[in-house]
Amino acid sequence: MRYNTASVVHALNVLVLTLMLVACGQQQPADGLHEGQLFPPLKLTGLDRPDITIDDLRGRWLVLNVWATWCGPCRKELGSLQQLSQHFSRDKLQVIGLNVDADVHVAREFMRDEGVSIANYTDPDMTIAQTLLGIRTYPDTFIIAPDGTLWRSISGERDWISDTVTTALEQALAGHTEALSQI
């Protein structure tokens, strides 16, 4: 069978484009989780602190960011997540990370080198990220209400300290959750 060079180039371009669309920053909602539902009762293994469950964090807003050191957008947004955690009182809003690197030492070293001090947990086999949360792209962030309800699922990189984000979160803390749709 003979192939036309133009057809082969076109097929390769389609393949490259498809691979780019499924890269870590692609906008795609997590499968199986729906805004307005209770967030699953996860047990998180501490990367840099003791193990916890998501239920241990109820009573405050929670920003859960799922990330990896091999994901450029993940690495880029960690600084603004760090700043976000310092912007709000921890008893009202807490920012935590769930790292999916297979080697926890790489994640710890990255956090140390970059000065990331938000609480981080580990999912080296991606059981939580892929099976329980349905994540297919990174980073993926969940905004969870004090009662455990998932309010927003956000795929892709954000500037977490932007005026839009901080204003929306301040309004959510004041009871105006509709502002979260702007993030």
trRosetta pair geometry for C-beta under 8 A, 3 or more apart (Angstrom, degrees):
i j d omega theta_ij theta_ji phi_ij phi_ji
3 7 5.8 -128 -175 77 87 117
3 8 5.1 81 141 -55 129 108
4 7 4.1 84 67 3 96 109
4 8 7.0 -171 87 -9 50 83
5 8 5.7 -56 -150 36 33 111
5 9 6.3 33 154 -17 67 106
6 9 5.7 -54 -146 38 31 111
6 10 6.2 34 154 -21 64 107
7 10 5.6 -53 -146 37 30 113
7 11 6.3 31 154 -19 64 106
8 11 5.7 -53 -147 36 30 111
8 12 6.4 29 154 -17 64 106
9 12 5.7 -56 -148 38 31 111
9 13 6.3 34 152 -21 65 105
10 13 5.6 -54 -148 35 31 113
10 14 6.5 32 153 -19 64 104
11 14 5.7 -52 -149 35 32 112
11 15 6.4 33 151 -19 64 106
12 15 5.5 -52 -148 36 34 114
12 16 6.3 34 154 -18 67 105
13 16 5.8 -53 -145 37 31 110
13 17 6.2 31 156 -18 64 107
14 17 5.8 -56 -147 39 29 112
14 18 6.3 32 154 -21 63 107
15 18 5.7 -55 -148 35 29 113
15 19 6.4 27 155 -17 64 106
16 19 5.8 -56 -149 37 31 110
16 20 6.4 33 153 -21 65 106
17 20 5.6 -54 -148 35 32 113
17 21 6.5 33 154 -22 64 105
18 21 5.8 -56 -152 32 31 112
18 22 6.9 11 157 -4 63 106
19 22 6.3 -68 -151 43 32 98
19 23 7.1 61 146 -55 62 86
20 23 5.5 -23 -161 -18 41 120
21 26 5.6 79 172 -111 50 135
22 26 5.8 -54 -122 -3 21 158
22 136 7.4 -68 -155 149 94 106
22 137 6.9 -140 -168 -87 54 100
23 26 5.7 126 58 -30 60 99
23 137 7.4 56 100 -137 35 103
24 68 7.6 -119 -127 49 139 111
24 71 3.9 -176 -165 -138 162 106
24 72 6.9 145 65 37 134 71
24 73 5.8 -174 111 34 106 108
24 74 6.6 -71 163 -22 138 101
24 137 5.9 141 -153 -170 33 74
24 138 4.3 -37 -153 67 99 81
24 139 7.1 46 166 -24 101 47
25 71 7.9 149 -51 -174 72 101
25 72 7.6 -44 -42 73 116 92
25 73 4.2 117 -86 -26 105 154
25 137 7.0 -72 56 174 5 118
25 138 7.9 -37 -63 89 41 49
25 139 7.9 13 -102 19 60 67
25 156 5.0 63 -171 -131 66 84
25 157 5.6 -27 -128 -6 106 100
26 137 4.6 -122 61 -119 88 152
26 155 7.0 -23 100 144 56 125
26 156 6.8 -127 88 -77 16 102
27 137 7.7 -104 -66 82 6 160
27 155 5.2 133 -143 87 44 108
27 156 5.0 -31 -82 -26 69 137
28 136 5.9 -54 104 70 137 113
28 137 5.0 109 42 4 112 132
28 155 5.1 -85 51 112 50 173
29 33 7.9 -142 166 71 95 86
29 153 5.7 78 -146 103 87 126
29 155 6.4 -136 -83 -16 31 124
30 33 4.8 14 94 37 118 114
30 133 5.4 -56 -162 156 147 77
30 134 4.1 117 173 83 84 97
30 135 5.3 -34 -111 -78 106 56
30 136 7.4 162 -118 4 55 79
30 140 6.1 91 -62 -169 110 144
30 153 5.4 -109 19 -174 104 141
30 155 7.3 163 -41 -66 71 109
31 134 3.3 -143 59 -167 72 133
31 136 7.1 65 -11 -27 103 113
32 133 7.7 173 73 178 111 20
32 134 4.3 162 30 -47 104 142
33 37 6.8 -147 -161 60 61 128
33 39 7.6 24 -144 -123 120 67
33 40 7.7 -90 -99 -16 107 102
33 133 6.1 -9 -30 -155 138 60
33 134 6.0 -163 -1 33 92 122
33 142 7.6 -56 151 -109 155 127
33 150 6.1 -145 176 -157 108 179
33 153 5.9 133 105 -81 118 148
34 37 4.9 81 68 -9 82 121
34 150 7.2 134 91 77 35 130
35 150 5.5 -119 -119 114 46 93
35 151 6.2 30 -152 -177 99 21
35 152 6.3 20 -110 -92 122 31
35 153 6.2 -133 -63 0 90 94
36 149 6.5 -20 -154 -172 26 112
36 150 7.0 -36 20 72 25 79
36 151 7.8 72 -63 -109 45 42
37 149 7.0 162 92 -146 20 71
37 150 5.7 3 64 32 71 110
38 148 5.1 18 -148 123 87 108
38 149 6.0 -59 -95 -95 48 54
38 150 7.3 94 169 -7 9 84
39 42 7.8 -55 143 -3 98 101
39 54 6.0 -117 110 158 118 154
39 142 6.7 111 -118 158 131 143
39 144 4.9 -30 -26 -119 151 126
39 148 5.5 -131 35 -180 90 74
39 149 7.1 134 -18 -161 83 9
39 150 4.7 118 -72 -58 87 92
40 54 7.3 101 93 24 55 152
40 132 5.6 -137 84 176 166 110
40 133 7.4 -131 27 -78 130 69
41 53 6.2 5 179 180 81 118
41 54 6.0 -149 -141 51 40 107
41 55 5.5 6 -136 -35 96 112
42 53 6.5 167 90 -155 46 66
42 54 4.7 70 45 -22 84 114
42 128 5.9 69 -142 -140 128 124
42 132 6.6 124 -96 132 107 155
43 51 6.6 18 175 175 91 115
43 52 7.7 -173 -153 101 56 33
43 53 5.0 -37 -99 -98 62 83
44 51 6.4 173 90 -155 54 68
44 52 5.4 -6 57 63 102 75
44 53 7.0 155 11 -106 78 27
44 54 7.1 97 -21 -53 111 69
44 96 7.8 58 146 150 172 141
44 98 6.6 -105 -132 -105 120 102
44 121 3.7 -20 171 -158 113 164
44 123 7.9 -62 -135 -57 76 95
44 128 7.6 49 -101 -100 73 170
45 51 5.3 -28 -119 -105 43 101
45 121 5.8 124 68 -169 45 92
45 122 5.3 -57 88 59 101 84
45 123 7.5 141 38 -73 103 53
46 49 4.4 -123 -150 80 127 50
46 50 5.1 158 -37 116 153 7
46 51 5.1 -113 -14 -64 91 45
46 52 7.2 83 -66 -5 93 80
46 120 7.9 92 -161 91 57 54
46 121 5.8 -63 -103 -111 31 74
46 122 7.4 17 115 9 18 93
47 97 7.8 -43 27 90 142 99
47 99 5.8 55 -78 30 156 123
47 104 6.0 -161 -136 -155 88 108
47 107 6.0 -67 -160 111 139 131
47 108 6.5 -165 166 -74 97 84
47 111 7.7 121 126 -13 128 155
47 120 4.3 -44 52 111 130 95
47 121 5.5 176 -13 -128 92 14
47 122 4.3 118 -79 -42 94 100
48 108 6.5 144 -78 -117 99 91
48 111 6.7 -109 -50 101 146 159
48 119 7.3 -156 69 -145 99 48
48 120 5.4 53 16 53 108 95
49 119 5.7 -53 28 -138 144 92
49 120 7.7 123 15 50 97 54
51 121 7.8 83 -126 -129 57 112
52 56 4.5 -111 -170 51 101 148
52 57 6.9 72 150 -39 137 96
52 121 7.4 -105 40 -83 92 134
53 56 5.0 118 57 -13 70 97
54 57 6.0 -63 -168 35 44 108
54 58 7.8 69 138 -48 67 81
54 62 7.5 148 -157 116 87 172
54 64 7.8 -25 -117 -74 108 148
54 144 7.3 -67 -171 151 117 173
54 148 7.2 100 131 -129 110 96
55 58 5.6 -15 -161 -18 51 115
55 148 7.0 -1 -104 -95 68 129
57 60 6.7 -80 171 55 76 96
57 62 5.2 74 134 -88 132 135
57 94 6.1 -117 -155 59 117 141
57 96 7.5 -96 -98 -12 158 142
57 144 8.0 75 102 88 119 132
58 146 6.2 87 -173 179 64 58
58 147 6.9 39 -154 -130 108 19
58 148 5.6 -28 -104 -55 111 92
59 146 5.3 9 -162 -162 10 103
60 90 7.6 14 -173 155 167 47
60 91 6.0 -151 -89 170 134 35
60 92 5.5 164 -142 -175 102 12
60 93 6.0 -160 168 -76 103 24
60 94 5.6 76 106 -7 133 97
60 146 5.5 73 -23 -105 6 94
61 92 6.6 9 23 150 96 62
61 93 4.2 -16 70 -107 105 82
61 94 7.4 168 88 22 56 59
61 143 7.0 -9 -175 -171 103 86
61 144 7.1 152 -163 80 54 55
61 145 6.4 -34 -109 -128 73 36
61 146 6.1 -52 -59 -52 50 77
61 169 7.1 159 122 -158 160 95
61 172 6.4 91 -101 118 149 120
61 173 6.4 -91 -12 -86 138 82
62 93 7.4 -176 -75 -155 25 59
62 94 5.5 -14 -113 65 70 88
62 95 8.0 150 -163 -91 52 28
62 96 6.9 -20 -165 17 98 106
62 142 7.8 6 108 104 94 89
62 143 7.4 159 84 -156 54 42
62 144 4.2 -14 62 60 104 105
63 81 7.2 -161 120 -142 130 98
63 84 6.8 -31 56 125 163 139
63 93 6.8 35 -11 178 101 100
63 94 7.3 -159 29 97 73 43
63 95 4.5 -17 67 -110 110 74
63 96 7.3 155 82 25 59 58
63 141 6.4 -5 -174 -173 86 111
63 142 7.6 163 -155 81 41 49
63 143 5.7 -11 -103 -103 71 72
63 144 7.9 -170 -74 21 26 76
63 160 7.5 107 172 -147 157 132
63 169 8.0 -29 -60 -113 125 135
64 96 5.6 -13 -111 70 67 92
64 97 7.7 144 -162 -106 54 21
64 98 6.3 25 -180 -12 97 111
64 141 6.7 159 84 -156 50 58
64 142 4.5 -8 59 56 103 97
64 144 6.4 32 -4 -6 111 118
65 77 7.5 -153 -154 110 144 118
65 78 7.8 165 119 -101 152 68
65 81 5.6 -54 -14 -116 160 153
65 95 7.1 14 -5 -172 111 91
65 96 7.3 -177 27 93 75 43
65 97 5.0 -32 73 -109 94 72
65 98 7.1 -179 89 24 43 71
65 139 5.9 -6 -171 -177 94 126
65 140 7.7 154 -156 82 50 41
65 141 4.7 -15 -103 -104 71 93
66 97 7.6 142 -94 -165 25 63
66 98 4.7 -24 -105 70 73 104
66 99 8.0 170 -157 -82 52 20
66 100 6.5 42 -180 -30 92 114
66 123 7.8 -24 -140 36 102 138
66 129 5.3 137 -164 -117 140 107
66 133 7.0 173 -55 97 158 162
66 135 5.7 -100 99 -89 156 167
66 138 6.5 -106 113 -121 88 91
66 139 6.3 157 78 -161 59 70
66 140 4.6 -8 54 61 113 89
66 141 7.2 -162 18 -77 71 42
66 142 7.8 48 -15 -6 102 96
67 71 6.4 -137 -163 60 69 128
67 74 3.7 144 -152 -160 97 119
67 75 7.8 145 -180 -54 122 43
67 77 7.8 -148 -103 68 133 103
67 78 6.7 119 176 -74 172 103
67 97 5.8 -42 28 -157 114 112
67 98 7.4 131 22 71 65 53
67 99 6.0 -35 77 -105 76 64
67 100 7.3 -177 88 13 26 88
67 138 6.2 123 -126 -172 41 113
67 139 4.8 -10 -94 -111 83 106
68 71 4.5 90 64 -1 91 106
68 74 5.5 98 46 55 53 170
68 99 6.4 116 -99 -161 49 71
68 100 4.9 -54 -76 62 104 89
68 101 5.3 138 -145 -62 83 73
68 107 7.9 -80 -143 -92 50 106
68 138 5.6 14 15 164 103 167
69 74 7.4 -109 -82 96 17 125
69 75 6.5 63 -146 -78 49 107
69 99 7.6 27 -27 -154 82 116
69 101 5.4 22 15 -79 100 133
69 106 5.5 -130 34 139 156 107
69 107 5.8 -150 -33 -93 116 62
69 110 4.7 -162 -108 -49 123 162
70 101 7.1 135 -6 -105 96 90
71 74 3.7 65 89 5 112 119
71 75 6.7 168 88 -14 60 82
71 138 4.4 -88 -103 105 164 121
71 139 6.4 148 122 -52 144 70
72 75 5.8 -57 -148 35 31 110
72 76 6.3 30 156 -21 66 109
73 76 5.5 -55 -144 37 34 115
73 77 6.3 20 163 -13 68 109
73 138 7.4 161 70 118 103 69
73 139 5.9 -130 111 1 98 93
73 156 6.7 -56 159 -161 157 57
73 157 3.7 -119 -170 -54 111 120
74 77 6.5 -68 -148 39 24 98
74 78 6.8 40 155 -42 61 99
74 138 5.4 -15 -58 149 123 107
74 139 4.3 134 -98 -62 79 102
74 157 7.6 -123 -60 -88 32 92
75 78 6.1 -43 -157 5 30 117
75 110 7.4 -94 -118 -172 101 132
75 114 7.8 -155 -161 -84 84 158
76 79 7.4 -58 173 18 38 103
76 157 6.1 8 78 -136 116 139
77 80 5.5 -57 -162 42 62 107
77 81 6.1 65 141 -24 82 102
77 139 6.1 -103 50 19 138 155
77 157 4.8 -169 -49 -145 126 85
77 158 6.1 69 -134 55 136 53
77 159 7.4 -131 -124 -90 89 35
77 160 6.5 93 -175 -14 98 106
78 81 5.4 -54 -146 37 37 114
78 82 6.3 44 152 -25 67 101
78 97 7.5 15 -123 -91 99 145
78 114 6.5 49 101 131 133 150
78 116 5.4 -36 163 -100 123 134
79 82 5.6 -50 -153 30 32 115
79 83 6.6 30 150 -15 64 104
79 114 7.2 -111 -73 174 86 114
79 116 7.8 -100 -82 -86 48 92
80 83 5.4 -48 -147 38 39 114
80 84 6.3 48 149 -26 66 101
80 158 7.4 -129 95 106 142 69
80 159 5.3 -146 -125 -159 166 52
80 160 4.0 142 129 41 103 86
80 161 4.6 -136 -156 0 89 96
80 162 7.8 7 -160 -23 139 73
81 84 5.4 -47 -146 32 34 116
81 85 6.6 39 153 -23 63 100
81 95 5.4 172 180 176 89 140
81 97 7.2 92 132 -70 153 105
81 118 6.2 -64 131 -10 102 160
81 160 5.0 65 -79 36 54 161
82 85 5.9 -53 -155 30 30 111
82 86 6.9 20 150 -11 62 107
82 95 7.9 -158 -91 99 24 145
82 115 7.3 75 -154 111 164 84
82 116 5.6 -122 -77 -125 124 67
82 117 6.8 85 -137 36 107 71
82 118 5.8 -135 -102 -26 63 106
83 86 5.7 -63 -154 40 36 108
83 87 6.3 45 148 -34 68 105
83 160 7.1 150 66 89 92 97
83 161 4.3 -14 101 -73 128 142
84 87 5.4 -50 -147 24 34 119
84 88 7.0 1 167 6 66 104
84 95 5.5 108 96 -64 105 151
84 160 4.3 -61 -43 137 138 115
84 161 5.5 -138 -63 -75 76 76
84 165 7.3 -59 -105 127 124 128
84 166 7.3 -154 -122 -87 85 88
84 169 7.8 98 -159 5 110 169
85 88 7.2 -74 -151 47 26 87
85 90 7.5 30 -174 -92 83 87
85 94 7.3 29 -132 -158 93 46
85 95 3.9 -109 -79 39 97 123
85 118 4.8 180 -42 -97 162 107
87 161 6.6 161 -42 -125 144 91
87 166 6.1 -85 155 -121 155 120
88 92 5.7 -115 172 79 106 105
88 93 4.0 -7 129 56 153 118
88 169 6.9 -84 -67 134 141 131
88 173 7.5 -175 -139 -66 126 150
89 92 4.6 67 73 14 96 106
89 93 7.2 95 66 30 55 75
90 93 7.4 -90 -126 72 26 46
90 94 5.5 50 -157 -92 72 87
92 173 5.6 37 171 -137 122 127
93 169 6.4 51 -112 176 162 122
93 173 6.5 -75 -46 -82 114 120
94 119 7.4 2 173 26 112 125
95 118 5.0 -58 104 -140 98 138
95 119 7.9 154 97 36 55 82
95 160 7.9 88 -120 166 142 151
96 118 6.2 -171 -111 157 34 104
96 119 4.5 -34 -119 81 92 99
96 120 6.9 166 -172 -88 72 35
96 121 6.8 28 166 -3 116 102
97 116 7.7 9 -6 163 153 131
97 118 5.8 100 -13 100 102 115
97 119 7.2 177 26 95 71 50
97 120 4.2 -16 68 -112 105 85
97 121 7.0 179 93 27 56 64
98 120 7.4 172 -81 -159 22 67
98 121 5.2 -21 -109 71 68 96
98 122 7.4 164 -161 -91 60 13
98 123 5.6 26 172 -4 102 119
98 128 6.7 -100 -177 99 142 135
98 129 6.7 171 123 -74 124 98
99 104 7.5 115 95 -124 128 69
99 107 4.4 93 161 -137 160 149
99 120 5.7 32 -17 -179 111 116
99 121 7.2 178 20 84 75 40
99 122 5.3 -27 66 -108 93 66
99 123 7.0 169 82 30 43 73
100 122 7.9 150 -87 -161 26 58
100 123 5.1 -27 -102 79 70 95
100 124 7.1 142 -166 -109 42 25
100 126 5.1 48 -155 -91 116 86
100 129 5.1 -14 -91 -17 132 158
100 138 7.2 -127 36 -94 134 142
101 104 6.6 146 87 -88 104 34
101 106 5.2 -133 170 75 150 114
101 107 4.5 -178 34 -50 137 106
101 122 7.6 -60 53 -140 78 98
101 124 6.5 -31 95 -116 49 77
102 124 5.1 86 -138 -170 36 93
102 125 7.6 66 -118 -80 77 45
103 106 4.4 74 91 -2 106 108
103 107 7.4 169 98 -6 61 83
103 124 7.4 102 -38 -134 16 121
104 107 5.5 -54 -155 38 45 112
104 108 6.2 46 149 -21 73 104
104 122 5.2 -5 -109 -126 112 157
104 124 6.1 -72 -52 -71 89 124
105 108 5.6 -51 -144 38 34 112
105 109 6.1 35 156 -19 66 107
106 109 5.9 -57 -147 38 27 110
106 110 6.3 29 154 -20 63 107
107 110 5.7 -54 -147 36 30 112
107 111 6.3 30 155 -18 65 106
107 120 7.1 -162 155 147 121 144
107 122 6.8 162 62 -104 159 106
108 111 5.8 -57 -149 37 29 111
108 112 6.3 29 154 -18 65 107
109 112 5.7 -54 -147 37 31 112
109 113 6.1 27 157 -16 66 110
110 113 5.9 -59 -143 40 27 108
110 114 6.0 6 164 -1 65 116
110 116 7.5 7 121 22 77 130
111 114 6.3 -68 -139 50 23 97
111 116 4.2 -91 -145 65 76 108
111 117 7.7 126 174 -72 104 35
111 120 6.4 -122 -93 7 152 157
112 115 7.8 27 179 -68 25 33
116 120 7.4 53 129 -42 117 133
123 126 5.8 81 134 -101 103 31
123 127 6.4 -136 -166 44 99 68
123 128 4.4 -101 -121 38 139 110
123 129 5.3 142 110 -20 148 99
126 129 4.6 -64 -154 54 76 112
126 130 4.6 45 147 -4 106 111
126 131 7.7 122 128 -6 71 84
126 135 8.0 -118 -164 69 102 108
127 130 7.1 -62 -124 49 14 87
127 131 5.2 -26 -168 26 56 126
127 132 6.9 47 140 -9 67 102
128 131 7.1 -44 -89 53 9 86
128 132 4.9 -37 -148 40 49 125
128 133 6.2 38 152 -8 67 107
129 132 7.6 47 5 50 11 83
129 133 5.5 -47 -147 48 31 120
129 135 4.5 -58 176 44 83 128
129 140 7.6 131 -153 48 97 130
130 133 7.3 5 -30 58 9 79
130 134 7.1 39 -168 -120 36 17
130 135 5.9 -85 -85 59 47 75
130 136 7.5 82 -124 -81 83 53
131 134 7.9 -20 156 -67 9 48
133 140 7.3 146 139 110 130 142
133 142 7.7 -111 -145 -45 125 138
135 138 7.0 60 164 -74 124 74
135 140 4.6 -147 -126 20 118 160
137 140 6.5 119 83 -62 67 103
137 155 5.3 64 77 -166 117 121
137 156 7.1 -2 126 -61 128 67
139 155 7.7 170 94 -156 50 47
139 156 7.0 51 60 175 73 6
139 157 6.2 88 33 -81 110 58
140 153 7.2 -6 -177 -174 97 85
140 154 7.2 159 -160 85 51 50
140 155 5.2 -17 -109 -107 82 69
141 152 7.9 4 108 111 88 98
141 153 7.7 161 85 -157 49 41
141 154 4.6 -17 64 64 95 101
141 155 8.0 -177 23 -79 68 26
141 158 7.0 -74 22 18 149 126
142 150 6.0 -58 -165 -135 110 101
142 152 7.1 165 -155 88 43 59
142 153 5.6 -9 -106 -106 76 68
142 154 7.6 -175 -77 22 30 74
143 150 7.6 104 74 -163 52 58
143 151 4.9 -57 101 67 97 101
143 152 4.1 24 37 47 114 99
143 153 8.0 -136 23 -62 72 33
143 154 7.3 47 -14 -7 99 112
143 169 7.9 -134 -139 -103 134 94
143 172 7.7 -45 164 -169 133 174
143 180 6.1 -159 95 -152 153 131
143 183 7.3 84 -27 63 149 158
144 148 6.4 -15 178 -147 112 32
144 149 6.9 158 -159 78 66 36
144 150 5.7 -38 -104 -100 76 53
144 151 6.8 165 -110 10 20 85
145 148 6.9 -36 74 36 77 19
145 149 4.4 2 37 57 121 90
145 150 7.8 -118 6 -51 85 7
145 151 5.3 99 -43 -40 94 114
145 172 7.9 -127 -105 177 84 114
145 177 7.3 -18 -93 -109 121 137
150 153 6.4 17 172 -52 123 94
151 172 7.2 106 142 -141 168 137
151 177 6.0 -116 -142 -165 135 120
151 180 5.3 7 144 116 121 170
152 180 5.0 -142 -42 160 128 117
152 181 7.6 -170 -97 -87 115 40
152 183 6.1 49 179 65 167 124
154 158 6.4 1 148 -33 141 136
154 183 6.2 -67 -83 123 145 105
158 162 7.7 -108 167 11 86 120
158 165 6.5 115 157 -81 124 140
158 183 6.8 19 -141 180 154 90
159 162 4.2 79 100 -38 109 109
159 165 6.9 -162 95 -4 65 136
160 165 5.5 -134 -153 136 38 163
161 165 6.9 -30 -37 69 5 126
161 166 6.4 26 -159 -49 44 116
162 165 4.8 89 58 11 83 101
162 166 6.9 -167 85 -1 39 89
163 166 6.1 -61 -138 45 28 103
163 167 5.7 28 164 -19 66 113
164 167 6.2 -60 -145 38 20 108
164 168 6.3 19 157 -18 60 111
164 182 5.8 -132 -177 139 101 114
164 183 7.0 155 131 -97 98 56
165 168 5.8 -58 -147 37 28 110
165 169 6.3 21 157 -13 65 108
165 183 5.4 74 -113 -117 77 100
166 169 5.8 -56 -145 41 32 108
166 170 6.1 36 154 -22 66 106
167 170 5.6 -53 -145 36 30 112
167 171 6.3 30 155 -18 64 106
167 179 7.0 -116 124 180 79 136
168 171 5.8 -56 -150 38 29 111
168 172 6.4 32 151 -21 64 105
168 179 4.1 -173 -136 140 69 99
168 180 5.4 123 169 -93 114 39
168 182 5.0 -158 -85 61 131 108
168 183 5.2 -151 83 -50 162 96
169 172 5.4 -49 -145 34 36 114
169 173 6.4 39 153 -21 65 101
169 180 7.6 71 -82 -97 51 83
169 183 7.9 63 -49 -71 83 134
170 173 5.7 -52 -151 34 32 113
170 174 6.6 23 151 -11 63 109
171 174 5.6 -62 -150 43 34 108
171 176 4.1 -63 171 75 95 112
171 177 7.8 178 120 -74 88 20
171 179 3.8 63 81 13 141 159
172 175 7.7 117 -174 -16 29 7
172 176 6.6 -96 -79 74 32 57
172 177 5.0 61 -125 -107 84 60
172 179 6.1 -129 -48 63 77 105
172 180 5.4 57 -76 -57 128 105
176 179 5.4 55 119 -11 98 112
177 180 5.5 -22 -176 1 66 118
178 181 6.2 -29 -180 6 56 113
179 182 5.8 -39 -177 14 59 117
180 183 5.8 -34 -168 8 56 115
